[in-house]
Amino acid sequence: MMRTTFLVLAATLATSYAGHLKVYTSQDCSGSTVGDSDFTSGTCVSSGDSGSGLVTCNGTAFTLQIWSSSTTCAGPATLTTSGTSGVCASVPLAGSAMVDCSSSCFSSTATMQLESGAVVPMSAVHVGDRVLSMSSEGKPMFDKVFRITHHEPTEVTAFRRITLSSGDVLEITAEHLLHVGTCCSLANAVPAHEVVVGSTMFLASGEAVTVTSVESVVSTGSYNLHTLGGNLVVSNVAATHFGNPAAWSLVGRSLAPYWYQAVNAVSAVVGAEDASQKTEAHNSLRRAAQ
């Protein structure tokens, strides 16, 4: 009964997005899953006749509660377990769970290339700077930073550390959207939690590379910014500035760049230009830093 509750609960958790939950039949978060879904922290989700569940996030800590006989999270919970975001937690009678509670951002290791050629921490980028990005066709370009949406030097956050066959490493929250399998249409971007070993991702040059490892890490400092076009190159890897797939639906992601450009036009600042001839300079800087 408990496992059925988890299965149905996970299948109904995709209405909004504040984190990600995977439930396993094993005790060590390996092998088969009985649930793999998004959740909204603090919101009760009914699993029909099988019960209900609630995930509450507080920074990197989480509490998972299951009611096997209530569809409204009422009364004493059948089971309660807690743990750290991004770390496997044992679930009594059911197996184990991996919960990601985090905002949409990159870690303090994130770097960006300015139009001057300088490679700087994302934390040092300002509104109005022009940074290396990607066109929807997968070509390098420079784009204007429209706004800073996340700048938290002391925030402790769970990230996915994605290592590529090129040696490049990207630390990104589980729900943040990036380019996997194809580059670089916003419509095709997927959450980072879908990246697995063997997935194809893309470098600033447009080169396709293979994911060699995916780890869960917790670190201090989280950052994000928005460009006019919606794409970013972070730590030499093609990504987007979008998180929260429910808040940024497919239509929303497609229309957002037009809205950004319209607002930006008020200041008569040019937003983006082709930078393909400057890509080799960027790669030379990256190689020198390695």
C-alpha positions in Angstrom: 0.0 0.0 0.0 2.8 2.4 0.9 4.6 1.8 -2.4 1.4 2.4 -4.3 0.9 5.7 -2.5 4.4 6.8 -3.6 3.8 5.8 -7.2 0.5 7.6 -7.6 1.8 10.6 -5.6 4.8 11.0 -7.8 2.6 10.8 -10.9 0.5 13.7 -9.7 3.3 16.1 -8.5 3.9 17.9 -11.8 1.5 20.7 -11.5 4.0 23.3 -10.3 7.7 23.3 -9.6 9.9 24.1 -6.6 12.0 20.9 -6.4 12.4 17.4 -7.6 11.6 14.0 -6.0 12.8 10.5 -6.9 11.6 7.5 -4.9 13.5 4.2 -5.2 12.6 0.6 -4.3 16.2 0.2 -3.0 17.6 1.5 0.2 20.5 3.4 -1.4 18.8 5.5 -4.2 19.9 3.1 -6.9 18.1 1.0 -9.5 14.4 1.1 -10.2 12.3 4.1 -9.2 8.6 4.2 -8.3 8.3 7.9 -8.7 10.2 10.7 -10.5 8.4 14.1 -10.3 8.4 17.8 -9.5 6.8 19.2 -6.4 5.8 22.4 -4.8 7.3 22.8 -1.3 4.6 22.9 1.4 1.7 21.9 -0.9 -0.3 18.8 -0.2 -0.7 16.5 -3.2 -3.5 13.9 -3.3 -2.8 10.6 -4.9 -6.5 9.7 -5.3 -7.7 6.7 -3.3 -4.1 5.9 -2.3 -3.4 8.8 0.1 -1.4 12.0 -0.1 2.0 13.5 0.4 3.8 16.6 1.4 7.4 17.8 0.8 8.6 20.8 2.8 11.9 22.4 2.0 13.9 24.7 4.3 17.1 25.7 2.6 18.9 22.4 1.9 16.9 20.5 4.5 13.7 18.7 3.6 10.9 16.8 5.4 8.8 14.2 3.5 5.5 13.1 4.9 3.1 10.4 3.6 -0.5 9.8 4.5 -1.7 6.4 3.3 -5.3 6.8 4.3 -5.9 10.6 3.9 -6.1 12.4 0.5 -5.8 15.8 2.2 -2.7 15.4 4.4 -5.0 15.4 7.4 -4.3 13.8 10.8 -1.0 12.0 11.8 1.2 11.1 8.9 1.8 7.4 8.2 5.5 8.1 7.9 7.8 11.1 8.1 11.4 11.2 7.0 13.9 14.1 6.7 17.2 14.7 5.1 19.5 17.0 3.1 18.7 18.1 -0.4 20.7 16.1 -2.9 21.6 13.3 -0.4 19.9 9.9 -0.4 17.4 9.5 2.5 16.0 6.2 3.8 12.2 6.0 3.7 10.7 3.5 6.2 8.6 0.7 4.6 9.1 2.2 1.1 12.8 2.2 0.1 14.7 5.5 -0.3 14.2 9.0 -1.8 16.3 11.7 -3.4 14.9 15.2 -2.9 16.2 18.3 -4.5 15.2 21.6 -2.7 16.8 24.5 -4.4 16.3 27.7 -6.3 17.1 28.0 -10.0 20.7 29.0 -10.3 24.4 28.1 -10.8 27.0 27.6 -8.2 29.9 29.9 -7.2 32.1 28.0 -9.6 30.2 29.4 -12.6 32.2 31.6 -15.0 31.2 33.7 -18.0 33.0 35.4 -20.9 32.6 39.1 -21.3 32.7 40.7 -24.8 36.2 42.0 -23.9 37.4 38.4 -23.8 37.8 38.3 -20.0 36.5 35.2 -18.2 35.0 36.2 -14.9 32.9 34.6 -12.1 29.1 34.9 -12.8 29.0 36.7 -9.4 31.0 39.6 -11.0 28.7 40.1 -14.0 26.5 43.2 -14.0 23.4 44.4 -15.7 24.3 45.9 -19.1 27.4 43.6 -19.5 27.5 41.6 -22.8 28.3 38.0 -22.2 28.9 35.0 -24.5 25.7 33.2 -25.3 24.3 31.0 -28.0 21.8 31.7 -30.8 18.8 29.3 -31.2 20.7 27.8 -34.1 23.6 26.9 -31.8 26.0 29.7 -32.9 28.1 31.7 -30.4 27.0 35.3 -30.0 27.3 38.1 -27.4 24.1 39.1 -25.6 23.2 41.8 -23.1 22.6 41.0 -19.4 19.0 42.2 -18.8 18.7 41.6 -15.1 20.3 39.8 -12.2 17.7 37.3 -10.8 19.8 35.5 -8.2 22.9 36.8 -6.3 23.2 35.0 -2.9 26.9 34.6 -1.8 26.0 32.9 1.5 23.1 30.7 0.3 23.7 26.9 0.8 22.3 25.1 -2.2 22.2 21.6 -3.7 23.6 21.3 -7.2 24.1 18.7 -9.9 27.8 18.6 -10.8 28.0 17.7 -14.5 31.4 16.7 -15.9 31.8 16.5 -19.7 34.2 14.6 -21.9 36.0 17.9 -22.7 36.9 18.3 -19.0 34.4 21.2 -18.5 32.3 21.1 -15.3 29.0 22.7 -14.7 27.3 23.0 -11.3 23.6 23.7 -11.8 20.4 23.2 -9.8 18.2 20.2 -10.7 15.3 22.2 -12.2 17.4 24.7 -14.2 16.9 24.3 -18.0 19.8 23.5 -20.3 20.5 22.1 -23.7 20.7 18.3 -24.0 20.7 16.4 -27.3 20.1 19.5 -29.4 21.4 23.1 -29.3 20.1 25.7 -28.7 16.4 26.3 -29.0 14.7 27.4 -25.8 11.7 25.2 -26.7 13.9 22.1 -26.5 15.7 22.9 -23.2 15.3 20.3 -20.4 15.8 20.4 -16.6 19.2 19.4 -15.4 17.8 16.5 -13.5 17.3 14.7 -16.8 21.0 14.8 -17.6 22.6 11.3 -17.2 26.0 9.8 -18.1 26.1 9.5 -21.9 23.9 12.5 -22.5 25.0 15.0 -25.2 25.6 18.6 -24.2 27.3 21.5 -26.0 30.2 23.9 -25.5 30.5 27.6 -26.4 32.0 26.6 -29.8 28.9 24.5 -30.6 30.9 21.3 -30.2 28.8 18.3 -29.0 30.4 16.6 -26.0 29.4 13.6 -23.8 28.5 13.7 -20.1 30.9 11.5 -18.2 29.6 11.9 -14.7 26.7 13.5 -12.7 27.1 14.0 -9.0 25.0 15.7 -6.2 27.0 18.4 -4.3 26.1 21.0 -1.7 28.0 24.3 -1.8 27.7 27.9 -0.7 26.9 30.7 -3.2 24.2 30.7 -5.9 23.8 33.0 -8.9 21.7 33.5 -12.0 21.1 36.3 -14.5 18.9 36.9 -17.6 20.0 37.8 -21.1 17.8 39.3 -23.8 17.8 36.1 -25.8 17.3 33.6 -22.9 20.5 31.5 -23.5 23.7 31.6 -21.6 27.2 30.1 -21.8 28.2 29.2 -18.3 31.6 27.6 -17.5 31.9 27.1 -21.3 28.7 25.1 -21.4 25.5 26.1 -23.3 22.6 26.6 -21.0 19.6 28.9 -20.5 18.6 31.4 -17.8 15.3 29.6 -17.2 14.4 27.6 -14.2 11.0 26.4 -12.9 9.5 24.7 -15.9 6.0 25.4 -14.6 6.5 29.2 -14.2 8.4 29.2 -17.6 6.2 27.1 -19.8 7.1 26.3 -23.4 5.1 29.3 -24.6 6.5 31.5 -21.9 10.1 30.6 -22.8 9.4 31.3 -26.4 7.8 34.7 -25.8 10.1 36.0 -23.1 13.0 37.1 -25.4 10.5 39.2 -27.4 9.3 40.9 -24.2 12.9 41.5 -23.0 13.8 43.0 -26.4 10.7 45.3 -26.3 11.6 46.6 -22.8 15.3 47.0 -23.8 14.4 49.0 -26.9 13.3 51.8 -24.6 16.9 52.4 -23.7 18.0 52.0 -27.4 20.7 49.6 -26.4 21.7 46.9 -29.0 21.1 43.5 -27.5 23.1 40.8 -29.3 25.5 40.3 -32.2 27.3 37.5 -33.8 30.5 36.6 -32.1 31.6 33.5 -34.0 34.9 35.1 -34.9 35.7 35.7 -31.2 35.0 32.1 -30.1 38.6 31.0 -30.7 39.8 33.8 -28.5 37.5 32.5 -25.8 38.7 28.9 -26.2 42.3 30.1 -26.0 41.6 31.9 -22.7 39.9 28.8 -21.4 42.8 26.5 -22.3 45.3 28.9 -20.7 43.3 28.8 -17.5 43.2 25.0 -17.3 
